[in-house]
Amino acid sequence: MLEAYFAELETAIRDFPYTVSYSSHKKFYNAEQGFIKGTILLQDESILEFVEVRGSAGKLKYR
């Protein structure tokens, strides 16, 4: 469940027309809890860093 969500998120990042490159790191605590963090380089050379913590109740924290 969580792996599929993170895969969908990475697909959205990769397919976004202004994405030049991205890197991400995922950590799974169990099938429903974990986090993903990463960096996205956009065409205008701006950088977006993100973190999302997921739990059994959904999004717990993000920035």
The first five atom37 places (N, CA, C, CB, O) and aatype in JSON, in Angstrom:
{
  "aatype": [12, 10, 6, 0, 18, 13, 0, 6, 10, 6, 16, 0, 9, 1, 3, 13, 14, 18, 16, 19, 15, 18, 15, 15, 8, 11, 11, 13, 18, 2, 0, 6, 5, 7, 13, 9, 11, 7, 16, 9, 10, 10, 5, 3, 6, 15, 9, 10, 6, 13, 19, 6, 19, 1, 7, 15, 0, 7, 11, 10, 11, 18, 1],
  "atom_mask": [
    [1, 1, 1, 1, 1],
    [1, 1, 1, 1, 1],
    [1, 1, 1, 1, 1],
    [1, 1, 1, 1, 1],
    [1, 1, 1, 1, 1],
    [1, 1, 1, 1, 1],
    [1, 1, 1, 1, 1],
    [1, 1, 1, 1, 1],
    [1, 1, 1, 1, 1],
    [1, 1, 1, 1, 1],
    [1, 1, 1, 1, 1],
    [1, 1, 1, 1, 1],
    [1, 1, 1, 1, 1],
    [1, 1, 1, 1, 1],
    [1, 1, 1, 1, 1],
    [1, 1, 1, 1, 1],
    [1, 1, 1, 1, 1],
    [1, 1, 1, 1, 1],
    [1, 1, 1, 1, 1],
    [1, 1, 1, 1, 1],
    [1, 1, 1, 1, 1],
    [1, 1, 1, 1, 1],
    [1, 1, 1, 1, 1],
    [1, 1, 1, 1, 1],
    [1, 1, 1, 1, 1],
    [1, 1, 1, 1, 1],
    [1, 1, 1, 1, 1],
    [1, 1, 1, 1, 1],
    [1, 1, 1, 1, 1],
    [1, 1, 1, 1, 1],
    [1, 1, 1, 1, 1],
    [1, 1, 1, 1, 1],
    [1, 1, 1, 1, 1],
    [1, 1, 1, 0, 1],
    [1, 1, 1, 1, 1],
    [1, 1, 1, 1, 1],
    [1, 1, 1, 1, 1],
    [1, 1, 1, 0, 1],
    [1, 1, 1, 1, 1],
    [1, 1, 1, 1, 1],
    [1, 1, 1, 1, 1],
    [1, 1, 1, 1, 1],
    [1, 1, 1, 1, 1],
    [1, 1, 1, 1, 1],
    [1, 1, 1, 1, 1],
    [1, 1, 1, 1, 1],
    [1, 1, 1, 1, 1],
    [1, 1, 1, 1, 1],
    [1, 1, 1, 1, 1],
    [1, 1, 1, 1, 1],
    [1, 1, 1, 1, 1],
    [1, 1, 1, 1, 1],
    [1, 1, 1, 1, 1],
    [1, 1, 1, 1, 1],
    [1, 1, 1, 0, 1],
    [1, 1, 1, 1, 1],
    [1, 1, 1, 1, 1],
    [1, 1, 1, 0, 1],
    [1, 1, 1, 1, 1],
    [1, 1, 1, 1, 1],
    [1, 1, 1, 1, 1],
    [1, 1, 1, 1, 1],
    [1, 1, 1, 1, 1]
  ],
  "atom_positions": [
    [[0.83, -1.19, 0.0], [0.0, 0.0, 0.0], [0.88, 1.27, 0.0], [-0.95, -0.01, 1.22], [0.72, 2.13, -0.86]],
    [[1.79, 1.37, 0.95], [2.65, 2.54, 1.03], [3.64, 2.58, -0.13], [3.4, 2.54, 2.36], [3.91, 3.65, -0.68]],
    [[4.17, 1.43, -0.5], [5.1, 1.39, -1.64], [4.43, 1.88, -2.91], [5.64, -0.03, -1.85], [5.04, 2.61, -3.69]],
    [[3.18, 1.5, -3.11], [2.44, 1.94, -4.3], [2.21, 3.45, -4.27], [1.09, 1.2, -4.4], [2.31, 4.11, -5.3]],
    [[1.9, 3.99, -3.1], [1.69, 5.44, -2.97], [2.98, 6.18, -3.31], [1.23, 5.8, -1.54], [2.95, 7.15, -4.07]],
    [[4.12, 5.75, -2.75], [5.39, 6.41, -3.04], [5.76, 6.27, -4.51], [6.5, 5.82, -2.16], [6.3, 7.21, -5.09]],
    [[5.48, 5.14, -5.12], [5.75, 4.96, -6.55], [4.9, 5.93, -7.38], [5.46, 3.5, -6.97], [5.38, 6.49, -8.36]],
    [[3.65, 6.11, -6.99], [2.76, 7.04, -7.69], [3.28, 8.48, -7.54], [1.31, 6.93, -7.14], [3.24, 9.26, -8.5]],
    [[3.75, 8.82, -6.36], [4.31, 10.15, -6.12], [5.54, 10.38, -6.99], [4.66, 10.33, -4.64], [5.69, 11.45, -7.59]],
    [[6.43, 9.4, -7.06], [7.63, 9.53, -7.89], [7.29, 9.63, -9.38], [8.56, 8.35, -7.65], [7.96, 10.35, -10.12]],
    [[6.27, 8.93, -9.81], [5.83, 9.02, -11.21], [5.33, 10.43, -11.5], [4.72, 7.98, -11.51], [5.63, 10.99, -12.56]],
    [[4.56, 11.0, -10.59], [4.05, 12.36, -10.78], [5.2, 13.37, -10.85], [3.09, 12.74, -9.64], [5.17, 14.29, -11.66]],
    [[6.21, 13.2, -10.01], [7.37, 14.09, -10.03], [8.12, 13.94, -11.35], [8.32, 13.78, -8.83], [8.45, 14.93, -12.01]],
    [[8.38, 12.7, -11.74], [9.14, 12.44, -12.98], [8.4, 12.97, -14.2], [9.39, 10.93, -13.14], [9.03, 13.51, -15.11]],
    [[7.07, 12.83, -14.24], [6.28, 13.22, -15.41], [5.91, 14.7, -15.43], [5.04, 12.4, -15.47], [5.37, 15.18, -16.43]],
    [[6.18, 15.43, -14.34], [5.88, 16.86, -14.31], [6.73, 17.54, -15.37], [6.16, 17.47, -12.89], [7.94, 17.34, -15.41]],
    [[6.12, 18.35, -16.24], [6.86, 18.88, -17.4], [8.06, 19.76, -17.06], [5.93, 19.67, -18.24], [8.95, 19.9, -17.9]],
    [[8.13, 20.33, -15.88], [9.23, 21.23, -15.54], [10.33, 20.54, -14.73], [8.71, 22.4, -14.76], [11.3, 21.19, -14.34]],
    [[10.19, 19.25, -14.48], [11.21, 18.51, -13.74], [12.39, 18.19, -14.65], [10.62, 17.21, -13.14], [12.23, 17.58, -15.71]],
    [[13.58, 18.61, -14.22], [14.81, 18.27, -14.94], [15.37, 16.98, -14.37], [15.86, 19.43, -14.83], [15.72, 16.06, -15.12]],
    [[15.45, 16.89, -13.05], [15.92, 15.68, -12.39], [15.39, 15.65, -10.96], [17.47, 15.59, -12.41], [14.93, 16.67, -10.44]],
    [[15.48, 14.5, -10.36], [15.08, 14.39, -8.96], [15.81, 13.22, -8.32], [13.54, 14.22, -8.83], [16.26, 12.29, -8.99]],
    [[15.91, 13.29, -7.01], [16.42, 12.16, -6.24], [15.52, 12.01, -5.02], [17.93, 12.37, -5.83], [14.97, 12.99, -4.52]],
    [[15.39, 10.78, -4.56], [14.53, 10.55, -3.4], [15.1, 9.41, -2.56], [13.08, 10.23, -3.85], [15.88, 8.58, -3.03]],
    [[14.68, 9.4, -1.32], [15.06, 8.36, -0.37], [13.79, 7.96, 0.37], [16.19, 8.85, 0.62], [13.05, 8.82, 0.85]],
    [[13.55, 6.67, 0.46], [12.37, 6.16, 1.16], [12.8, 5.27, 2.3], [11.44, 5.39, 0.19], [13.8, 4.56, 2.22]],
    [[12.02, 5.31, 3.38], [12.24, 4.41, 4.49], [10.88, 3.86, 4.9], [12.97, 5.12, 5.69], [9.93, 4.61, 5.11]],
    [[10.81, 2.54, 5.02], [9.56, 1.87, 5.4], [9.73, 1.28, 6.79], [9.18, 0.77, 4.36], [10.66, 0.51, 7.05]],
    [[8.81, 1.64, 7.68], [8.82, 1.05, 9.02], [7.99, -0.23, 9.04], [8.28, 2.05, 10.07], [8.31, -1.19, 9.74]],
    [[6.91, -0.23, 8.26], [6.07, -1.41, 8.03], [5.25, -1.12, 6.77], [5.14, -1.73, 9.27], [5.55, -0.16, 6.05]],
    [[4.24, -1.91, 6.5], [3.47, -1.75, 5.26], [2.68, -0.45, 5.2], [2.52, -2.91, 5.1], [2.3, -0.01, 4.11]],
    [[2.43, 0.19, 6.35], [1.61, 1.4, 6.37], [2.33, 2.63, 6.9], [0.4, 1.15, 7.21], [1.76, 3.72, 6.87]],
    [[3.55, 2.5, 7.37], [4.26, 3.63, 7.95], [5.65, 3.78, 7.33], [4.37, 3.47, 9.48], [6.38, 2.81, 7.14]],
    [[5.98, 5.03, 7.02], [7.29, 5.31, 6.46], [7.38, 6.75, 6.04], [0.0, 0.0, 0.0], [6.49, 7.55, 6.31]],
    [[8.48, 7.08, 5.36], [8.62, 8.44, 4.86], [9.37, 8.43, 3.54], [9.34, 9.33, 5.89], [10.07, 7.48, 3.19]],
    [[9.18, 9.53, 2.82], [9.91, 9.77, 1.58], [10.43, 11.2, 1.64], [8.99, 9.53, 0.31], [9.72, 12.11, 2.08]],
    [[11.65, 11.38, 1.21], [12.21, 12.73, 1.13], [13.01, 12.81, -0.16], [13.11, 13.06, 2.38], [13.47, 11.8, -0.69]],
    [[13.15, 14.02, -0.65], [13.89, 14.15, -1.89], [14.12, 15.58, -2.3], [0.0, 0.0, 0.0], [13.74, 16.53, -1.61]],
    [[14.76, 15.71, -3.45], [15.09, 17.0, -4.04], [14.69, 16.95, -5.51], [16.61, 17.33, -3.87], [14.96, 15.97, -6.22]],
    [[14.06, 18.02, -5.96], [13.63, 18.13, -7.36], [14.31, 19.36, -7.96], [12.07, 18.23, -7.48], [14.21, 20.45, -7.4]],
    [[14.99, 19.18, -9.08], [15.57, 20.29, -9.83], [14.61, 20.64, -10.95], [17.0, 19.93, -10.38], [14.26, 19.79, -11.77]],
    [[14.2, 21.91, -10.99], [13.24, 22.37, -12.0], [13.96, 23.1, -13.13], [12.18, 23.28, -11.36], [15.13, 23.47, -12.99]],
    [[13.26, 23.31, -14.25], [13.86, 23.91, -15.44], [14.45, 25.29, -15.18], [12.84, 24.0, -16.53], [15.44, 25.66, -15.81]],
    [[13.86, 26.06, -14.28], [14.37, 27.41, -14.02], [15.52, 27.39, -13.01], [13.24, 28.31, -13.5], [15.9, 28.43, -12.46]],
    [[16.07, 26.2, -12.76], [17.2, 25.95, -11.86], [16.85, 26.12, -10.38], [18.33, 26.86, -12.22], [17.75, 26.17, -9.54]],
    [[15.56, 26.21, -10.07], [15.17, 26.23, -8.66], [15.14, 24.79, -8.14], [13.78, 26.92, -8.47], [14.99, 23.84, -8.91]],
    [[15.3, 24.66, -6.83], [15.36, 23.36, -6.2], [14.24, 23.28, -5.17], [16.75, 23.11, -5.53], [14.06, 24.18, -4.35]],
    [[13.5, 22.21, -5.21], [12.43, 21.95, -4.25], [12.81, 20.73, -3.43], [11.06, 21.74, -4.98], [13.03, 19.65, -3.97]],
    [[12.89, 20.9, -2.12], [13.15, 19.79, -1.22], [11.84, 19.43, -0.54], [14.26, 20.14, -0.17], [11.07, 20.32, -0.18]],
    [[11.59, 18.14, -0.35], [10.33, 17.73, 0.24], [10.54, 16.55, 1.18], [9.32, 17.36, -0.84], [11.49, 15.79, 1.05]],
    [[9.63, 16.43, 2.14], [9.57, 15.3, 3.06], [8.1, 15.02, 3.32], [10.35, 15.59, 4.4], [7.32, 15.94, 3.53]],
    [[7.73, 13.76, 3.3], [6.38, 13.37, 3.68], [6.46, 12.14, 4.56], [5.5, 13.1, 2.42], [7.08, 11.14, 4.2]],
    [[5.83, 12.22, 5.72], [5.76, 11.1, 6.65], [4.34, 10.55, 6.59], [6.16, 11.54, 8.12], [3.37, 11.29, 6.76]],
    [[4.23, 9.26, 6.35], [2.92, 8.62, 6.23], [2.75, 7.59, 7.35], [2.75, 7.94, 4.84], [3.7, 6.93, 7.76]],
    [[1.52, 7.49, 7.83], [1.17, 6.5, 8.83], [-0.11, 5.8, 8.44], [0.0, 0.0, 0.0], [-0.63, 6.04, 7.35]],
    [[-0.61, 4.96, 9.3], [-1.82, 4.2, 8.98], [-3.03, 5.12, 8.82], [-2.11, 3.16, 10.08], [-4.0, 4.74, 8.18]],
    [[-2.98, 6.34, 9.39], [-4.08, 7.28, 9.27], [-3.89, 8.24, 8.1], [-4.24, 8.06, 10.56], [-4.68, 9.17, 7.93]],
    [[-2.87, 8.04, 7.3], [-2.61, 8.93, 6.16], [-1.4, 9.79, 6.41], [0.0, 0.0, 0.0], [-0.45, 9.37, 7.08]],
    [[-1.43, 11.0, 5.86], [-0.32, 11.93, 5.99], [-0.19, 12.37, 7.44], [-0.52, 13.15, 5.07], [-1.15, 12.88, 8.02]],
    [[0.97, 12.18, 8.03], [1.2, 12.63, 9.39], [1.91, 13.99, 9.41], [2.02, 11.6, 10.14], [1.63, 14.84, 10.25]],
    [[2.83, 14.16, 8.47], [3.62, 15.38, 8.46], [4.21, 15.55, 7.06], [4.74, 15.35, 9.55], [4.55, 14.56, 6.41]],
    [[4.33, 16.77, 6.61], [4.98, 17.03, 5.35], [5.56, 18.43, 5.36], [4.0, 16.86, 4.17], [5.12, 19.31, 6.11]],
    [[6.56, 18.62, 4.53], [7.13, 19.97, 4.34], [7.72, 20.04, 2.95], [8.21, 20.3, 5.41], [8.26, 21.07, 2.56]]
  ]
}
